[in-house]
Structure formats: structure tokens, C-alpha cells
Amino acid sequence: MSSPEIYPLPKAAFVLREPVREVRRTVERKHVDCQLVSYGGRKVRALDHKTLVFLSWARDHRDDLNAALWGKLYAALQQHAELPTHLEAGVFRASLDEAAQQVDDRLQALRDLETSVEHDAKGDVVLKGTRVEVHRLAALLDGGMAIEDVLRDYPSLSRDQLAFAEAYAAAHPKAGRPYPKLTAKAALAQADLSALDLDD
């Protein structure tokens, strides 16, 4: 495989279509192994490609998994130097081909998005072809704005661009003053303007 083999948790979350906090929780509960790698001048936790495929498969088979079976299948995965096509635990057989394709498709989407950022005149990272700061979008999502609400205020953007912004900002924290956690439209919608006499 030509893509990098180790992925910091924010990038792993993008690939898995999961919130970063969910991927962190999985790692912290020691459901999978992670590695410490240098990234952006600091040590961060990261997952390898095999683990991403396993997590993608496990997400689609939650109803079939208990903790013991999860542990046996993941232990079987760790015995392989390369990604196997399937895993076995007793009579249970897990085919990884579909999950591997999903992960590879998402990794390609991540690579495409990573080439779609640039720096504006102020040095902020923006989505190429827009003036929308990546860290501004991440702040909105971090502040609790629903994806649908952000897309309503930024109709030219896609869900993947928002997920990428969140992953990028988590992997590359913004120095200095943070962005607001609401768009101007959302702030106005929440504002109580009843005290203003707007009829004059």
C-alpha cells in the first residue's frame, strides 16, 4: 500500500467516520493497540492500517461482537505482518475485504482533501478556493453546532470538508486566539432582540 501506515487519531477518526472522542475512547479502553509517533512537533497516539480496517469492520458488526470475541479477533489480526483477507476465532470467520476497501477509499478522500487546503494572506489555513478557515469550521463543530446547521450557513461546503476540517484542526491545533463557536447567523438567531424597539 502506498499510503502512510500510521495515522494520528484525528485522521483515523476521519477515515472511520467517527468523532475523534469515540476513537480516543476505544484506544483508552485498550480495545486496540496504538503507537506514539512524532507529529507536528509533538508526540501523539496513532493507529496502523490493519487496526483501521479492523475498527471499520467492527463498526459494521457490533451486534455480532462481545468483548471476548473482539479480543480474540484482534489478537489474530496482530499475528499477521500484513493485513489478512479474513480473521478466524473458533467457528467465527470475519472477512475484511469490504472494510479494507472502505478504509482505502476514505484514505484517498483524506489525501484529496489534504491537497485542498492553502494559506490565505493572513497565514490562516483555508479550504482551497474558499475563504473559509479550517479552524473556524472545527471550532463551530467543537462548540456543538450540528453539521446540518454549519452546512446551512456554509452551503458551498460538503460533509467531508467539515469532517476533514475537524480532523485537520485536531492534528494541527491553532495557536493564539480561538475562533467563535457559533456562526454569525447562528448567533443572531439565538440573540434575544425582544428588548429592541425595531418599529421606530
C-alpha positions in Angstrom: 0.0 0.0 0.0 1.3 3.4 -1.0 -0.3 5.4 1.8 1.4 6.0 5.1 1.0 3.1 7.5 0.5 5.1 10.8 -2.4 7.6 11.3 -2.8 10.0 14.2 -6.2 9.6 15.9 -7.8 12.6 14.3 -7.0 11.3 10.8 -8.1 7.8 11.9 -11.4 9.3 13.1 -11.9 10.9 9.6 -11.2 7.5 7.9 -13.6 5.7 10.3 -16.3 8.4 10.1 -16.3 8.6 13.9 -15.9 11.5 16.2 -12.3 11.8 17.5 -13.6 11.4 21.1 -15.0 7.9 20.1 -11.7 6.8 18.6 -9.9 8.1 21.7 -12.3 6.2 23.9 -11.7 3.0 22.0 -7.9 3.4 22.4 -8.2 4.4 26.1 -10.3 1.3 26.9 -7.4 -0.7 25.4 -9.6 -2.3 22.8 -6.9 -1.8 20.2 -3.1 -1.1 20.3 -1.8 2.3 19.4 1.6 3.8 18.9 3.2 7.1 20.0 4.6 9.0 17.0 6.1 12.4 16.4 3.6 14.6 14.5 3.6 18.3 14.2 6.4 18.6 16.7 4.6 16.6 19.4 4.0 13.0 20.4 0.6 11.8 19.5 -1.2 8.4 19.5 -1.7 6.7 16.2 -3.2 3.6 14.7 -1.8 1.4 11.9 -3.7 0.5 8.7 -4.6 -3.0 10.0 -6.2 -1.6 13.1 -8.2 0.9 11.0 -9.5 -1.9 8.8 -10.4 -3.9 12.0 -12.2 -1.0 13.5 -14.1 -0.3 10.3 -15.2 -4.0 10.2 -16.1 -4.0 13.9 -18.3 -0.9 13.5 -20.4 -2.7 10.9 -20.6 -5.9 13.0 -21.3 -4.5 16.5 -24.3 -6.8 17.0 -22.1 -9.9 16.5 -19.3 -8.9 18.8 -18.8 -9.3 22.5 -15.6 -8.3 24.4 -14.2 -11.8 24.3 -14.7 -12.3 20.5 -13.3 -8.8 19.9 -10.2 -9.7 21.8 -9.7 -13.0 20.0 -10.2 -11.4 16.6 -7.9 -8.5 17.3 -5.2 -10.9 18.7 -5.5 -12.9 15.5 -5.0 -9.7 13.5 -1.9 -8.8 15.4 -0.3 -12.1 14.4 -0.2 -11.0 10.8 2.5 -8.8 9.5 0.3 -7.7 6.6 -3.5 -7.2 6.5 -5.1 -10.6 6.1 -8.2 -11.1 4.0 -10.1 -12.7 6.9 -9.8 -13.5 10.6 -11.0 -16.6 12.5 -11.8 -17.2 16.1 -13.2 -20.7 16.7 -16.1 -21.1 14.2 -16.4 -17.3 13.7 -14.9 -16.0 10.4 -14.6 -12.3 9.6 -14.0 -11.2 6.1 -12.0 -8.0 6.0 -12.1 -7.3 2.2 -15.1 -4.9 2.3 -13.8 -3.0 5.3 -10.3 -2.7 3.7 -11.9 -1.2 0.6 -13.9 1.3 2.7 -10.7 2.3 4.6 -8.7 2.7 1.4 -11.5 4.9 -0.2 -11.5 7.1 2.9 -7.7 7.4 2.9 -7.9 8.5 -0.7 -10.6 11.1 0.2 -8.3 12.3 3.1 -5.4 12.7 0.7 -7.5 14.6 -1.8 -8.7 16.9 1.0 -5.2 17.5 2.3 -4.2 18.9 -1.0 -7.3 21.2 -1.0 -6.0 23.5 1.8 -3.9 26.6 1.4 -2.8 29.6 3.5 -4.6 32.9 3.0 -2.9 36.3 3.2 -3.1 36.3 7.0 -1.5 32.9 7.2 -4.7 31.1 8.2 -5.3 27.6 6.7 -8.4 27.8 4.4 -10.1 25.3 2.2 -8.7 25.9 -1.3 -11.0 28.0 -3.5 -12.8 29.4 -0.5 -12.1 31.9 2.2 -13.3 29.6 4.9 -10.8 28.9 7.7 -10.4 25.3 8.5 -10.0 26.0 12.3 -13.2 28.2 12.2 -15.2 25.2 10.9 -13.6 23.0 13.6 -14.5 25.5 16.3 -18.1 25.5 15.2 -18.3 21.7 15.4 -16.4 21.6 18.7 -18.8 24.2 20.1 -21.7 21.9 19.5 -23.2 23.2 16.2 -24.9 20.4 14.3 -23.3 19.6 10.9 -26.6 20.4 9.2 -26.5 23.9 10.8 -23.0 24.6 9.7 -23.8 23.4 6.2 -26.8 25.7 6.1 -24.6 28.6 6.9 -21.8 27.4 4.5 -23.9 25.9 1.7 -20.9 25.5 -0.7 -19.2 23.0 1.7 -19.6 19.3 2.0 -19.9 16.9 5.0 -16.4 15.5 4.1 -14.9 19.0 4.1 -16.4 19.6 7.6 -15.1 16.2 8.8 -11.7 17.0 7.3 -11.6 20.4 9.0 -12.3 18.8 12.3 -9.5 16.2 11.8 -7.1 18.8 10.5 -7.6 21.1 13.4 -7.3 18.3 15.9 -4.0 17.3 14.4 -2.8 20.9 13.9 -4.1 23.0 16.8 -4.4 26.7 16.1 -2.1 28.9 18.0 -3.4 32.1 19.5 -7.0 33.3 19.9 -9.6 30.7 19.2 -12.4 31.2 16.7 -16.0 31.7 17.9 -18.1 28.5 18.4 -21.1 29.9 16.5 -21.5 31.4 13.1 -22.7 35.0 12.9 -26.1 33.7 11.5 -26.4 31.3 14.4 -25.5 33.9 17.0 -28.1 36.3 15.6 -30.8 33.5 15.6 -30.1 32.9 19.3 -29.9 36.5 20.3 -32.9 37.9 22.2 -33.8 41.0 20.3 -37.2 41.5 22.0 -35.9 44.4 24.1 -35.1 46.4 21.0 -37.8 48.6 19.6 -37.4 47.8 15.9 -40.6 49.6 14.8 -39.1 53.1 15.1 
